[in-house]
Amino acid sequence: MAGQPAWQQSAAGSTLAQQIGHGTWREIPLDRDVPSVTIGRSGAADIIVTADATASRVHAIVERVCDCWVIVDDGLSKNGTFVNGERVGGRRKLRSGDTIRVGQSVFIFRDDHPAEDEITIGQAPLPTRNSLTDAQYSILEALCRPYDARTPYSYPASNCQIAHDLCLSVSTVKTHMRALFQIFQVEALPPNQKRVFLVERALQSGVIADHER
């Protein structure tokens, strides 16, 4: 469906959705008959990330192992490959909804047959600024402020950081964060994915813009 992020579209197989602009994605099918896919700046790579000096010529490999996909960076890249904000050391199994960062490029992995513990984000439209109270918006803005997808060691703010910045109690921040997880439909994701995915969705929806961070 036009205008929706790629991972919300129906797909016949596992895919990588590559972010090519705020709210704009292209869907890249992963062929079960092709054992591996290379990502890098080289013109010989299967997925080419151009105009990105932070990406290596051959940066990472997405590889099929039995019934799952793994991402491999065992020293291929100079600046590292990140899954949900964590640097990959060697290889890492991918789960539906995982956010992959290669240099300045962001991908979302989607599995056509996820395991029971691998839950993808729903298909409802993204929220708008009017979906949030002023307090929720302030906390979301503080959460997003230190995060930059173009920087390898960039993470959303912690609850303690947000509480300090906004002069709130940590318990108040946690209450609003739970509401934001529900509004942006990430509450069902594993705990280590929620915050990064909430930030990504806030930016994709335009609720938070770059100049506001």
Sequence and secondary structure as in RCSB ss.txt:
>XXXX:A:sequence
MAGQPAWQQSAAGSTLAQQIGHGTWREIPLDRDVPSVTIGRSGAADIIVTADATASRVHAIVERVCDCWVIVDDG
LSKNGTFVNGERVGGRRKLRSGDTIRVGQSVFIFRDDHPAEDEITIGQAPLPTRNSLTDAQYSILEALCRPYDAR
TPYSYPASNCQIAHDLCLSVSTVKTHMRALFQIFQVEALPPNQKRVFLVERALQSGVIADHER
>XXXX:A:secstr
 TTS GGGS  SS EEEEEEETTEEEEEE  TTS EEEEESSTTSSEE  S TTS SS EEEEEETTEEEEEESS
  SS EEETTEE SEEEE  TT EEEETTEEEEEE SS  TT      S    GGGS HHHHHHHHHHHTT  TT
STT     HHHHHHHHT  HHHHHHHHHHHHHHTT TTS HHHHHHHHHHHHHHHTSS GGG 
